[in-house]
Amino acid sequence: MAVVGMAFGAVSIIAGTRVLAGVDQPDYVVLPWLVAYNVAAGVAGVVVGAGIWLWRRWGATGAAILAGAHASILGVLVGMRLVGEAVATDSLAAMLLRSVIWLAIAGAARQVAGGRTGRR
């Protein structure tokens, strides 16, 4: 779960940075604030993944926070689509995937953290 979180974060950083820098130009509507969010969340994902890898209790909390943040952004995107604003289907699918993956990571990390004792 830690490796998945770190890898997912790294991919988000790379892909988002390439779009923000103009290296990649997707053939769908790009919301610059969403790309910036994805890069920042990618950095957070790498940090949280490292925390889980190092058995830090805050790793499970961080994963839950990331899952909630992604789900919130998904809600915003769905709301935007419902009122007729341009939101790429790829963006909706990617945010749904991020939400599900981080929810799974958070659940697994919470189970593991709950079974460990000692300080960290």
Biopython code that builds the backbone (N, CA, C, O; Angstrom):
import numpy as np
from Bio.PDB.StructureBuilder import StructureBuilder

atoms = [
    (1, "MET", "N", (0.816, -1.194, 0.000)),
    (1, "MET", "CA", (0.000, 0.000, 0.000)),
    (1, "MET", "C", (0.857, 1.255, 0.000)),
    (1, "MET", "O", (0.503, 2.244, -0.641)),
    (2, "ALA", "N", (1.963, 1.230, 0.698)),
    (2, "ALA", "CA", (2.848, 2.394, 0.729)),
    (2, "ALA", "C", (3.441, 2.660, -0.649)),
    (2, "ALA", "O", (3.495, 3.803, -1.103)),
    (3, "VAL", "N", (3.883, 1.602, -1.304)),
    (3, "VAL", "CA", (4.487, 1.745, -2.632)),
    (3, "VAL", "C", (3.456, 2.243, -3.638)),
    (3, "VAL", "O", (3.766, 3.086, -4.480)),
    (4, "VAL", "N", (2.243, 1.731, -3.557)),
    (4, "VAL", "CA", (1.180, 2.181, -4.458)),
    (4, "VAL", "C", (0.929, 3.674, -4.251)),
    (4, "VAL", "O", (0.823, 4.425, -5.220)),
    (5, "GLY", "N", (0.834, 4.102, -3.004)),
    (5, "GLY", "CA", (0.613, 5.521, -2.707)),
    (5, "GLY", "C", (1.732, 6.399, -3.227)),
    (5, "GLY", "O", (1.482, 7.438, -3.837)),
    (6, "MET", "N", (2.977, 5.980, -2.983)),
    (6, "MET", "CA", (4.119, 6.776, -3.456)),
    (6, "MET", "C", (4.177, 6.800, -4.977)),
    (6, "MET", "O", (4.449, 7.842, -5.573)),
    (7, "ALA", "N", (3.923, 5.661, -5.606)),
    (7, "ALA", "CA", (3.962, 5.595, -7.076)),
    (7, "ALA", "C", (2.844, 6.440, -7.676)),
    (7, "ALA", "O", (3.063, 7.168, -8.644)),
    (8, "PHE", "N", (1.670, 6.343, -7.113)),
    (8, "PHE", "CA", (0.537, 7.127, -7.600)),
    (8, "PHE", "C", (0.832, 8.619, -7.459)),
    (8, "PHE", "O", (0.533, 9.410, -8.354)),
    (9, "GLY", "N", (1.421, 8.989, -6.328)),
    (9, "GLY", "CA", (1.795, 10.388, -6.114)),
    (9, "GLY", "C", (2.837, 10.855, -7.108)),
    (9, "GLY", "O", (2.729, 11.950, -7.662)),
    (10, "ALA", "N", (3.851, 10.027, -7.337)),
    (10, "ALA", "CA", (4.918, 10.396, -8.271)),
    (10, "ALA", "C", (4.381, 10.580, -9.686)),
    (10, "ALA", "O", (4.774, 11.516, -10.381)),
    (11, "VAL", "N", (3.498, 9.706, -10.109)),
    (11, "VAL", "CA", (2.902, 9.820, -11.444)),
    (11, "VAL", "C", (2.096, 11.117, -11.550)),
    (11, "VAL", "O", (2.143, 11.794, -12.577)),
    (12, "SER", "N", (1.363, 11.461, -10.500)),
    (12, "SER", "CA", (0.586, 12.701, -10.498)),
    (12, "SER", "C", (1.488, 13.921, -10.589)),
    (12, "SER", "O", (1.179, 14.878, -11.300)),
    (13, "ILE", "N", (2.596, 13.888, -9.874)),
    (13, "ILE", "CA", (3.548, 15.005, -9.918)),
    (13, "ILE", "C", (4.107, 15.164, -11.330)),
    (13, "ILE", "O", (4.124, 16.267, -11.876)),
    (14, "ILE", "N", (4.557, 14.072, -11.910)),
    (14, "ILE", "CA", (5.181, 14.126, -13.236)),
    (14, "ILE", "C", (4.171, 14.570, -14.293)),
    (14, "ILE", "O", (4.437, 15.493, -15.061)),
    (15, "ALA", "N", (3.008, 13.906, -14.329)),
    (15, "ALA", "CA", (2.008, 14.233, -15.351)),
    (15, "ALA", "C", (1.511, 15.670, -15.202)),
    (15, "ALA", "O", (1.403, 16.397, -16.189)),
    (16, "GLY", "N", (1.213, 16.073, -13.984)),
    (16, "GLY", "CA", (0.706, 17.426, -13.750)),
    (16, "GLY", "C", (1.729, 18.498, -14.058)),
    (16, "GLY", "O", (1.397, 19.531, -14.639)),
    (17, "THR", "N", (2.961, 18.261, -13.676)),
    (17, "THR", "CA", (4.025, 19.232, -13.943)),
    (17, "THR", "C", (4.243, 19.391, -15.443)),
    (17, "THR", "O", (4.484, 20.498, -15.924)),
    (18, "ARG", "N", (4.160, 18.296, -16.178)),
    (18, "ARG", "CA", (4.317, 18.361, -17.635)),
    (18, "ARG", "C", (3.199, 19.198, -18.273)),
    (18, "ARG", "O", (3.445, 19.942, -19.222)),
    (19, "VAL", "N", (1.976, 19.075, -17.752)),
    (19, "VAL", "CA", (0.857, 19.868, -18.277)),
    (19, "VAL", "C", (1.039, 21.332, -17.888)),
    (19, "VAL", "O", (0.877, 22.216, -18.730)),
    (20, "LEU", "N", (1.374, 21.602, -16.629)),
    (20, "LEU", "CA", (1.558, 22.987, -16.180)),
    (20, "LEU", "C", (2.695, 23.686, -16.922)),
    (20, "LEU", "O", (2.632, 24.891, -17.167)),
    (21, "ALA", "N", (3.733, 22.930, -17.279)),
    (21, "ALA", "CA", (4.883, 23.503, -17.984)),
    (21, "ALA", "C", (4.632, 23.626, -19.485)),
    (21, "ALA", "O", (5.445, 24.212, -20.200)),
    (22, "GLY", "N", (3.514, 23.081, -19.970)),
    (22, "GLY", "CA", (3.210, 23.165, -21.393)),
    (22, "GLY", "C", (3.873, 22.103, -22.243)),
    (22, "GLY", "O", (3.788, 22.147, -23.470)),
    (23, "VAL", "N", (4.534, 21.144, -21.604)),
    (23, "VAL", "CA", (5.180, 20.051, -22.335)),
    (23, "VAL", "C", (4.124, 19.139, -22.947)),
    (23, "VAL", "O", (4.245, 18.722, -24.098)),
    (24, "ASP", "N", (3.097, 18.835, -22.176)),
    (24, "ASP", "CA", (1.975, 18.024, -22.656)),
    (24, "ASP", "C", (0.738, 18.911, -22.741)),
    (24, "ASP", "O", (0.489, 19.737, -21.862)),
    (25, "GLN", "N", (-0.021, 18.731, -23.795)),
    (25, "GLN", "CA", (-1.283, 19.460, -23.954)),
    (25, "GLN", "C", (-2.374, 18.460, -24.294)),
    (25, "GLN", "O", (-2.538, 18.074, -25.451)),
    (26, "PRO", "N", (-3.129, 18.037, -23.261)),
    (26, "PRO", "CA", (-4.187, 17.049, -23.493)),
    (26, "PRO", "C", (-5.220, 17.567, -24.495)),
    (26, "PRO", "O", (-5.373, 18.775, -24.672)),
    (27, "ASP", "N", (-5.912, 16.657, -25.135)),
    (27, "ASP", "CA", (-6.926, 17.032, -26.119)),
    (27, "ASP", "C", (-8.314, 17.150, -25.479)),
    (27, "ASP", "O", (-9.330, 16.909, -26.132)),
    (28, "TYR", "N", (-8.345, 17.515, -24.219)),
    (28, "TYR", "CA", (-9.603, 17.741, -23.519)),
    (28, "TYR", "C", (-9.455, 18.992, -22.665)),
    (28, "TYR", "O", (-8.358, 19.532, -22.524)),
    (29, "VAL", "N", (-10.567, 19.448, -22.095)),
    (29, "VAL", "CA", (-10.568, 20.654, -21.279)),
    (29, "VAL", "C", (-9.663, 20.460, -20.065)),
    (29, "VAL", "O", (-9.819, 19.504, -19.305)),
    (30, "VAL", "N", (-8.723, 21.374, -19.897)),
    (30, "VAL", "CA", (-7.813, 21.311, -18.751)),
    (30, "VAL", "C", (-8.196, 22.428, -17.779)),
    (30, "VAL", "O", (-8.282, 23.596, -18.159)),
    (31, "LEU", "N", (-8.420, 22.057, -16.545)),
    (31, "LEU", "CA", (-8.699, 23.026, -15.485)),
    (31, "LEU", "C", (-7.389, 23.252, -14.729)),
    (31, "LEU", "O", (-6.965, 22.389, -13.961)),
    (32, "PRO", "N", (-6.740, 24.409, -14.939)),
    (32, "PRO", "CA", (-5.425, 24.635, -14.319)),
    (32, "PRO", "C", (-5.419, 24.437, -12.796)),
    (32, "PRO", "O", (-4.452, 23.911, -12.245)),
    (33, "TRP", "N", (-6.489, 24.853, -12.121)),
    (33, "TRP", "CA", (-6.532, 24.672, -10.663)),
    (33, "TRP", "C", (-6.540, 23.191, -10.298)),
    (33, "TRP", "O", (-5.985, 22.794, -9.274)),
    (34, "LEU", "N", (-7.178, 22.368, -11.149)),
    (34, "LEU", "CA", (-7.229, 20.932, -10.885)),
    (34, "LEU", "C", (-5.855, 20.297, -11.090)),
    (34, "LEU", "O", (-5.449, 19.420, -10.327)),
    (35, "VAL", "N", (-5.149, 20.741, -12.113)),
    (35, "VAL", "CA", (-3.797, 20.217, -12.358)),
    (35, "VAL", "C", (-2.882, 20.597, -11.194)),
    (35, "VAL", "O", (-2.097, 19.774, -10.723)),
    (36, "ALA", "N", (-2.984, 21.850, -10.731)),
    (36, "ALA", "CA", (-2.172, 22.290, -9.590)),
    (36, "ALA", "C", (-2.516, 21.469, -8.342)),
    (36, "ALA", "O", (-1.623, 21.064, -7.598)),
    (37, "TYR", "N", (-3.800, 21.229, -8.118)),
    (37, "TYR", "CA", (-4.226, 20.382, -6.993)),
    (37, "TYR", "C", (-3.612, 18.995, -7.117)),
    (37, "TYR", "O", (-3.099, 18.449, -6.140)),
    (38, "ASN", "N", (-3.664, 18.425, -8.320)),
    (38, "ASN", "CA", (-3.136, 17.077, -8.521)),
    (38, "ASN", "C", (-1.646, 16.996, -8.230)),
    (38, "ASN", "O", (-1.175, 16.001, -7.679)),
    (39, "VAL", "N", (-0.900, 18.031, -8.593)),
    (39, "VAL", "CA", (0.542, 18.042, -8.307)),
    (39, "VAL", "C", (0.757, 18.125, -6.790)),
    (39, "VAL", "O", (1.548, 17.366, -6.229)),
    (40, "ALA", "N", (0.054, 19.045, -6.137)),
    (40, "ALA", "CA", (0.197, 19.183, -4.684)),
    (40, "ALA", "C", (-0.227, 17.902, -3.966)),
    (40, "ALA", "O", (0.437, 17.463, -3.026)),
    (41, "ALA", "N", (-1.330, 17.308, -4.409)),
    (41, "ALA", "CA", (-1.794, 16.055, -3.808)),
    (41, "ALA", "C", (-0.810, 14.922, -4.094)),
    (41, "ALA", "O", (-0.656, 14.009, -3.283)),
    (42, "GLY", "N", (-0.149, 14.984, -5.241)),
    (42, "GLY", "CA", (0.876, 13.988, -5.557)),
    (42, "GLY", "C", (2.041, 14.066, -4.586)),
    (42, "GLY", "O", (2.550, 13.045, -4.124)),
    (43, "VAL", "N", (2.462, 15.298, -4.279)),
    (43, "VAL", "CA", (3.538, 15.480, -3.298)),
    (43, "VAL", "C", (3.085, 14.933, -1.944)),
    (43, "VAL", "O", (3.829, 14.221, -1.270)),
    (44, "ALA", "N", (1.860, 15.273, -1.558)),
    (44, "ALA", "CA", (1.328, 14.759, -0.293)),
    (44, "ALA", "C", (1.259, 13.230, -0.314)),
    (44, "ALA", "O", (1.531, 12.582, 0.697)),
    (45, "GLY", "N", (0.901, 12.662, -1.453)),
    (45, "GLY", "CA", (0.819, 11.212, -1.577)),
    (45, "GLY", "C", (2.167, 10.527, -1.398)),
    (45, "GLY", "O", (2.254, 9.461, -0.788)),
    (46, "VAL", "N", (3.214, 11.143, -1.931)),
    (46, "VAL", "CA", (4.558, 10.577, -1.750)),
    (46, "VAL", "C", (4.940, 10.630, -0.271)),
    (46, "VAL", "O", (5.480, 9.665, 0.269)),
    (47, "VAL", "N", (4.657, 11.758, 0.382)),
    (47, "VAL", "CA", (4.980, 11.902, 1.808)),
    (47, "VAL", "C", (4.177, 10.908, 2.647)),
    (47, "VAL", "O", (4.728, 10.232, 3.516)),
    (48, "VAL", "N", (2.880, 10.825, 2.383)),
    (48, "VAL", "CA", (2.022, 9.899, 3.139)),
    (48, "VAL", "C", (2.449, 8.454, 2.891)),
    (48, "VAL", "O", (2.517, 7.657, 3.827)),
    (49, "GLY", "N", (2.737, 8.115, 1.635)),
    (49, "GLY", "CA", (3.203, 6.765, 1.329)),
    (49, "GLY", "C", (4.480, 6.428, 2.084)),
    (49, "GLY", "O", (4.641, 5.317, 2.588)),
    (50, "ALA", "N", (5.390, 7.405, 2.156)),
    (50, "ALA", "CA", (6.633, 7.196, 2.910)),
    (50, "ALA", "C", (6.327, 7.002, 4.395)),
    (50, "ALA", "O", (6.952, 6.178, 5.063)),
    (51, "GLY", "N", (5.364, 7.766, 4.904)),
    (51, "GLY", "CA", (4.975, 7.606, 6.308)),
    (51, "GLY", "C", (4.418, 6.224, 6.591)),
    (51, "GLY", "O", (4.701, 5.628, 7.630)),
    (52, "ILE", "N", (3.623, 5.719, 5.656)),
    (52, "ILE", "CA", (3.082, 4.357, 5.812)),
    (52, "ILE", "C", (4.226, 3.347, 5.741)),
    (52, "ILE", "O", (4.274, 2.406, 6.532)),
    (53, "TRP", "N", (5.131, 3.538, 4.810)),
    (53, "TRP", "CA", (6.280, 2.632, 4.647)),
    (53, "TRP", "C", (7.106, 2.569, 5.932)),
    (53, "TRP", "O", (7.601, 1.510, 6.318)),
    (54, "LEU", "N", (7.244, 3.727, 6.588)),
    (54, "LEU", "CA", (8.048, 3.817, 7.811)),
    (54, "LEU", "C", (7.233, 3.514, 9.074)),
    (54, "LEU", "O", (7.708, 3.729, 10.189)),
    (55, "TRP", "N", (6.020, 3.020, 8.896)),
    (55, "TRP", "CA", (5.141, 2.629, 10.004)),
    (55, "TRP", "C", (4.808, 3.784, 10.938)),
    (55, "TRP", "O", (4.730, 3.600, 12.153)),
    (56, "ARG", "N", (4.614, 4.962, 10.383)),
    (56, "ARG", "CA", (4.205, 6.115, 11.191)),
    (56, "ARG", "C", (2.680, 6.124, 11.282)),
    (56, "ARG", "O", (1.987, 5.942, 10.281)),
    (57, "ARG", "N", (2.176, 6.336, 12.478)),
    (57, "ARG", "CA", (0.724, 6.350, 12.661)),
    (57, "ARG", "C", (0.063, 7.435, 11.825)),
    (57, "ARG", "O", (-1.057, 7.251, 11.349)),
    (58, "TRP", "N", (0.736, 8.559, 11.641)),
    (58, "TRP", "CA", (0.164, 9.653, 10.871)),
    (58, "TRP", "C", (-0.020, 9.268, 9.401)),
    (58, "TRP", "O", (-0.758, 9.939, 8.679)),
    (59, "GLY", "N", (0.636, 8.205, 8.953)),
    (59, "GLY", "CA", (0.470, 7.761, 7.573)),
    (59, "GLY", "C", (-0.972, 7.357, 7.278)),
    (59, "GLY", "O", (-1.520, 7.711, 6.235)),
    (60, "ALA", "N", (-1.574, 6.622, 8.190)),
    (60, "ALA", "CA", (-2.972, 6.204, 8.004)),
    (60, "ALA", "C", (-3.899, 7.411, 8.017)),
    (60, "ALA", "O", (-4.835, 7.490, 7.222)),
    (61, "THR", "N", (-3.640, 8.342, 8.912)),
    (61, "THR", "CA", (-4.452, 9.567, 8.960)),
    (61, "THR", "C", (-4.277, 10.376, 7.688)),
    (61, "THR", "O", (-5.248, 10.883, 7.127)),
    (62, "GLY", "N", (-3.029, 10.496, 7.235)),
    (62, "GLY", "CA", (-2.766, 11.221, 5.997)),
    (62, "GLY", "C", (-3.465, 10.598, 4.805)),
    (62, "GLY", "O", (-3.984, 11.307, 3.943)),
    (63, "ALA", "N", (-3.479, 9.275, 4.752)),
    (63, "ALA", "CA", (-4.159, 8.585, 3.654)),
    (63, "ALA", "C", (-5.660, 8.865, 3.688)),
    (63, "ALA", "O", (-6.280, 9.071, 2.645)),
    (64, "ALA", "N", (-6.237, 8.871, 4.880)),
    (64, "ALA", "CA", (-7.665, 9.164, 5.004)),
    (64, "ALA", "C", (-7.962, 10.608, 4.588)),
    (64, "ALA", "O", (-8.973, 10.879, 3.940)),
    (65, "ILE", "N", (-7.083, 11.520, 4.961)),
    (65, "ILE", "CA", (-7.259, 12.923, 4.566)),
    (65, "ILE", "C", (-7.176, 13.064, 3.044)),
    (65, "ILE", "O", (-7.974, 13.776, 2.435)),
    (66, "LEU", "N", (-6.207, 12.381, 2.439)),
    (66, "LEU", "CA", (-6.091, 12.423, 0.975)),
    (66, "LEU", "C", (-7.336, 11.832, 0.312)),
    (66, "LEU", "O", (-7.844, 12.395, -0.657)),
    (67, "ALA", "N", (-7.822, 10.721, 0.816)),
    (67, "ALA", "CA", (-9.034, 10.115, 0.254)),
    (67, "ALA", "C", (-10.199, 11.101, 0.332)),
    (67, "ALA", "O", (-10.953, 11.264, -0.627)),
    (68, "GLY", "N", (-10.333, 11.749, 1.473)),
    (68, "GLY", "CA", (-11.408, 12.731, 1.640)),
    (68, "GLY", "C", (-11.244, 13.945, 0.738)),
    (68, "GLY", "O", (-12.220, 14.453, 0.187)),
    (69, "ALA", "N", (-10.014, 14.406, 0.590)),
    (69, "ALA", "CA", (-9.762, 15.553, -0.291)),
    (69, "ALA", "C", (-10.101, 15.198, -1.731)),
    (69, "ALA", "O", (-10.744, 15.980, -2.432)),
    (70, "HIS", "N", (-9.671, 14.023, -2.174)),
    (70, "HIS", "CA", (-9.973, 13.602, -3.543)),
    (70, "HIS", "C", (-11.484, 13.449, -3.744)),
    (70, "HIS", "O", (-12.018, 13.859, -4.774)),
    (71, "ALA", "N", (-12.162, 12.867, -2.772)),
    (71, "ALA", "CA", (-13.615, 12.706, -2.887)),
    (71, "ALA", "C", (-14.313, 14.067, -2.931)),
    (71, "ALA", "O", (-15.296, 14.240, -3.652)),
    (72, "SER", "N", (-13.805, 15.025, -2.163)),
    (72, "SER", "CA", (-14.374, 16.380, -2.178)),
    (72, "SER", "C", (-14.196, 17.038, -3.538)),
    (72, "SER", "O", (-15.126, 17.646, -4.069)),
    (73, "ILE", "N", (-12.998, 16.913, -4.099)),
    (73, "ILE", "CA", (-12.743, 17.482, -5.424)),
    (73, "ILE", "C", (-13.607, 16.778, -6.468)),
    (73, "ILE", "O", (-14.109, 17.420, -7.390)),
    (74, "LEU", "N", (-13.784, 15.466, -6.331)),
    (74, "LEU", "CA", (-14.670, 14.747, -7.238)),
    (74, "LEU", "C", (-16.079, 15.336, -7.152)),
    (74, "LEU", "O", (-16.736, 15.529, -8.175)),
    (75, "GLY", "N", (-16.533, 15.614, -5.956)),
    (75, "GLY", "CA", (-17.854, 16.227, -5.776)),
    (75, "GLY", "C", (-17.951, 17.583, -6.460)),
    (75, "GLY", "O", (-18.968, 17.905, -7.074)),
    (76, "VAL", "N", (-16.891, 18.376, -6.354)),
    (76, "VAL", "CA", (-16.867, 19.678, -7.025)),
    (76, "VAL", "C", (-16.943, 19.497, -8.537)),
    (76, "VAL", "O", (-17.694, 20.199, -9.214)),
    (77, "LEU", "N", (-16.168, 18.561, -9.063)),
    (77, "LEU", "CA", (-16.165, 18.317, -10.506)),
    (77, "LEU", "C", (-17.525, 17.830, -11.002)),
    (77, "LEU", "O", (-18.002, 18.271, -12.048)),
    (78, "VAL", "N", (-18.141, 16.932, -10.260)),
    (78, "VAL", "CA", (-19.474, 16.445, -10.632)),
    (78, "VAL", "C", (-20.463, 17.611, -10.610)),
    (78, "VAL", "O", (-21.282, 17.758, -11.517)),
    (79, "GLY", "N", (-20.381, 18.429, -9.576)),
    (79, "GLY", "CA", (-21.259, 19.596, -9.487)),
    (79, "GLY", "C", (-21.067, 20.541, -10.668)),
    (79, "GLY", "O", (-22.034, 21.047, -11.237)),
    (80, "MET", "N", (-19.808, 20.772, -11.028)),
    (80, "MET", "CA", (-19.526, 21.628, -12.180)),
    (80, "MET", "C", (-20.149, 21.042, -13.442)),
    (80, "MET", "O", (-20.763, 21.762, -14.229)),
    (81, "ARG", "N", (-19.993, 19.750, -13.630)),
    (81, "ARG", "CA", (-20.555, 19.078, -14.827)),
    (81, "ARG", "C", (-22.072, 19.208, -14.824)),
    (81, "ARG", "O", (-22.676, 19.464, -15.866)),
    (82, "LEU", "N", (-22.693, 19.031, -13.655)),
    (82, "LEU", "CA", (-24.156, 19.087, -13.569)),
    (82, "LEU", "C", (-24.730, 20.448, -13.912)),
    (82, "LEU", "O", (-25.848, 20.541, -14.417)),
    (83, "VAL", "N", (-23.974, 21.507, -13.644)),
    (83, "VAL", "CA", (-24.454, 22.852, -13.973)),
    (83, "VAL", "C", (-24.011, 23.292, -15.362)),
    (83, "VAL", "O", (-24.222, 24.441, -15.750)),
    (84, "GLY", "N", (-23.401, 22.384, -16.105)),
    (84, "GLY", "CA", (-23.078, 22.673, -17.494)),
    (84, "GLY", "C", (-21.685, 23.187, -17.772)),
    (84, "GLY", "O", (-21.378, 23.551, -18.908)),
    (85, "GLU", "N", (-20.835, 23.226, -16.763)),
    (85, "GLU", "CA", (-19.463, 23.661, -17.004)),
    (85, "GLU", "C", (-18.665, 22.538, -17.652)),
    (85, "GLU", "O", (-18.966, 21.356, -17.486)),
    (86, "ALA", "N", (-17.646, 22.942, -18.390)),
    (86, "ALA", "CA", (-16.818, 21.963, -19.103)),
    (86, "ALA", "C", (-15.877, 21.268, -18.123)),
    (86, "ALA", "O", (-14.986, 21.891, -17.546)),
    (87, "VAL", "N", (-16.092, 19.974, -17.950)),
    (87, "VAL", "CA", (-15.222, 19.135, -17.131)),
    (87, "VAL", "C", (-14.963, 17.869, -17.934)),
    (87, "VAL", "O", (-15.894, 17.176, -18.345)),
    (88, "ALA", "N", (-13.705, 17.582, -18.146)),
    (88, "ALA", "CA", (-13.350, 16.406, -18.948)),
    (88, "ALA", "C", (-13.754, 15.116, -18.233)),
    (88, "ALA", "O", (-13.593, 14.980, -17.020)),
    (89, "THR", "N", (-14.271, 14.193, -19.001)),
    (89, "THR", "CA", (-14.607, 12.877, -18.470)),
    (89, "THR", "C", (-13.357, 12.219, -17.900)),
    (89, "THR", "O", (-13.430, 11.512, -16.894)),
    (90, "ASP", "N", (-12.197, 12.449, -18.543)),
    (90, "ASP", "CA", (-10.931, 11.916, -18.023)),
    (90, "ASP", "C", (-10.648, 12.438, -16.620)),
    (90, "ASP", "O", (-10.141, 11.703, -15.773)),
    (91, "SER", "N", (-10.975, 13.707, -16.372)),
    (91, "SER", "CA", (-10.746, 14.293, -15.040)),
    (91, "SER", "C", (-11.649, 13.637, -14.002)),
    (91, "SER", "O", (-11.214, 13.344, -12.889)),
    (92, "LEU", "N", (-12.904, 13.410, -14.370)),
    (92, "LEU", "CA", (-13.829, 12.738, -13.449)),
    (92, "LEU", "C", (-13.361, 11.319, -13.141)),
    (92, "LEU", "O", (-13.353, 10.894, -11.986)),
    (93, "ALA", "N", (-12.974, 10.599, -14.180)),
    (93, "ALA", "CA", (-12.521, 9.216, -13.986)),
    (93, "ALA", "C", (-11.251, 9.163, -13.148)),
    (93, "ALA", "O", (-11.119, 8.313, -12.267)),
    (94, "ALA", "N", (-10.318, 10.067, -13.420)),
    (94, "ALA", "CA", (-9.060, 10.074, -12.665)),
    (94, "ALA", "C", (-9.298, 10.394, -11.194)),
    (94, "ALA", "O", (-8.675, 9.790, -10.320)),
    (95, "MET", "N", (-10.189, 11.335, -10.912)),
    (95, "MET", "CA", (-10.453, 11.695, -9.514)),
    (95, "MET", "C", (-11.204, 10.588, -8.806)),
    (95, "MET", "O", (-10.987, 10.358, -7.616)),
    (96, "LEU", "N", (-12.083, 9.899, -9.512)),
    (96, "LEU", "CA", (-12.757, 8.745, -8.917)),
    (96, "LEU", "C", (-11.727, 7.668, -8.577)),
    (96, "LEU", "O", (-11.765, 7.086, -7.493)),
    (97, "LEU", "N", (-10.809, 7.405, -9.505)),
    (97, "LEU", "CA", (-9.762, 6.413, -9.263)),
    (97, "LEU", "C", (-8.900, 6.817, -8.067)),
    (97, "LEU", "O", (-8.622, 5.989, -7.200)),
    (98, "ARG", "N", (-8.479, 8.072, -8.013)),
    (98, "ARG", "CA", (-7.675, 8.553, -6.869)),
    (98, "ARG", "C", (-8.437, 8.350, -5.554)),
    (98, "ARG", "O", (-7.874, 7.883, -4.564)),
    (99, "SER", "N", (-9.720, 8.706, -5.564)),
    (99, "SER", "CA", (-10.531, 8.569, -4.342)),
    (99, "SER", "C", (-10.591, 7.122, -3.878)),
    (99, "SER", "O", (-10.400, 6.836, -2.696)),
    (100, "VAL", "N", (-10.853, 6.221, -4.797)),
    (100, "VAL", "CA", (-10.983, 4.799, -4.450)),
    (100, "VAL", "C", (-9.649, 4.234, -3.972)),
    (100, "VAL", "O", (-9.593, 3.526, -2.966)),
    (101, "ILE", "N", (-8.583, 4.548, -4.692)),
    (101, "ILE", "CA", (-7.252, 4.016, -4.317)),
    (101, "ILE", "C", (-6.843, 4.508, -2.932)),
    (101, "ILE", "O", (-6.392, 3.722, -2.099)),
    (102, "TRP", "N", (-7.002, 5.816, -2.684)),
    (102, "TRP", "CA", (-6.582, 6.337, -1.381)),
    (102, "TRP", "C", (-7.509, 5.880, -0.260)),
    (102, "TRP", "O", (-7.074, 5.758, 0.885)),
    (103, "LEU", "N", (-8.766, 5.628, -0.568)),
    (103, "LEU", "CA", (-9.656, 5.057, 0.442)),
    (103, "LEU", "C", (-9.195, 3.648, 0.812)),
    (103, "LEU", "O", (-9.190, 3.280, 1.986)),
    (104, "ALA", "N", (-8.812, 2.869, -0.185)),
    (104, "ALA", "CA", (-8.304, 1.515, 0.068)),
    (104, "ALA", "C", (-6.984, 1.562, 0.846)),
    (104, "ALA", "O", (-6.780, 0.779, 1.773)),
    (105, "ILE", "N", (-6.097, 2.477, 0.469)),
    (105, "ILE", "CA", (-4.818, 2.612, 1.183)),
    (105, "ILE", "C", (-5.082, 3.019, 2.631)),
    (105, "ILE", "O", (-4.470, 2.483, 3.555)),
    (106, "ALA", "N", (-6.000, 3.972, 2.823)),
    (106, "ALA", "CA", (-6.319, 4.430, 4.184)),
    (106, "ALA", "C", (-6.877, 3.288, 5.032)),
    (106, "ALA", "O", (-6.494, 3.123, 6.190)),
    (107, "GLY", "N", (-7.776, 2.508, 4.456)),
    (107, "GLY", "CA", (-8.348, 1.381, 5.202)),
    (107, "GLY", "C", (-7.300, 0.354, 5.581)),
    (107, "GLY", "O", (-7.269, -0.126, 6.714)),
    (108, "ALA", "N", (-6.442, 0.018, 4.631)),
    (108, "ALA", "CA", (-5.392, -0.968, 4.916)),
    (108, "ALA", "C", (-4.389, -0.416, 5.930)),
    (108, "ALA", "O", (-3.966, -1.131, 6.838)),
    (109, "ALA", "N", (-4.015, 0.841, 5.778)),
    (109, "ALA", "CA", (-3.039, 1.446, 6.701)),
    (109, "ALA", "C", (-3.617, 1.543, 8.111)),
    (109, "ALA", "O", (-2.903, 1.344, 9.094)),
    (110, "ARG", "N", (-4.901, 1.847, 8.207)),
    (110, "ARG", "CA", (-5.544, 1.946, 9.521)),
    (110, "ARG", "C", (-5.557, 0.581, 10.200)),
    (110, "ARG", "O", (-5.312, 0.486, 11.403)),
    (111, "GLN", "N", (-5.840, -0.473, 9.442)),
    (111, "GLN", "CA", (-5.842, -1.827, 10.006)),
    (111, "GLN", "C", (-4.456, -2.201, 10.513)),
    (111, "GLN", "O", (-4.308, -2.727, 11.616)),
    (112, "VAL", "N", (-3.453, -1.927, 9.705)),
    (112, "VAL", "CA", (-2.080, -2.269, 10.081)),
    (112, "VAL", "C", (-1.639, -1.430, 11.270)),
    (112, "VAL", "O", (-1.045, -1.954, 12.212)),
    (113, "ALA", "N", (-1.925, -0.125, 11.236)),
    (113, "ALA", "CA", (-1.525, 0.759, 12.336)),
    (113, "ALA", "C", (-2.224, 0.366, 13.633)),
    (113, "ALA", "O", (-1.639, 0.467, 14.712)),
    (114, "GLY", "N", (-3.470, -0.080, 13.531)),
    (114, "GLY", "CA", (-4.209, -0.494, 14.718)),
    (114, "GLY", "C", (-3.646, -1.737, 15.357)),
    (114, "GLY", "O", (-3.817, -1.952, 16.557)),
    (115, "GLY", "N", (-2.974, -2.562, 14.570)),
    (115, "GLY", "CA", (-2.415, -3.789, 15.089)),
    (115, "GLY", "C", (-1.003, -3.643, 15.633)),
    (115, "GLY", "O", (-0.458, -4.583, 16.212)),
    (116, "ARG", "N", (-0.416, -2.488, 15.452)),
    (116, "ARG", "CA", (0.959, -2.266, 15.922)),
    (116, "ARG", "C", (0.928, -1.493, 17.236)),
    (116, "ARG", "O", (0.045, -0.670, 17.475)),
    (117, "THR", "N", (1.901, -1.776, 18.068)),
    (117, "THR", "CA", (2.016, -1.045, 19.322)),
    (117, "THR", "C", (3.363, -0.346, 19.358)),
    (117, "THR", "O", (4.204, -0.545, 18.481)),
    (118, "GLY", "N", (3.553, 0.454, 20.357)),
    (118, "GLY", "CA", (4.818, 1.188, 20.464)),
    (118, "GLY", "C", (4.647, 2.595, 19.950)),
    (118, "GLY", "O", (3.578, 2.971, 19.470)),
    (119, "ARG", "N", (5.710, 3.372, 20.054)),
    (119, "ARG", "CA", (5.622, 4.769, 19.619)),
    (119, "ARG", "C", (6.005, 4.891, 18.162)),
    (119, "ARG", "O", (6.769, 4.073, 17.650)),
    (120, "ARG", "N", (5.507, 5.856, 17.516)),
    (120, "ARG", "CA", (5.783, 6.222, 16.129)),
    (120, "ARG", "C", (4.730, 7.185, 15.758)),
    (120, "ARG", "O", (4.709, 7.671, 14.627)),
]
sb = StructureBuilder()
sb.init_structure("model")
sb.init_model(0)
sb.init_chain("A")
sb.init_seg("    ")
for serial, (resi, resn, name, xyz) in enumerate(atoms, 1):
    if name == "N":
        sb.init_residue(resn, " ", resi, " ")
    sb.init_atom(name, np.array(xyz, "f"), 0.0, 1.0, " ", f" {name:<3s}", serial, name[0])
structure = sb.get_structure()
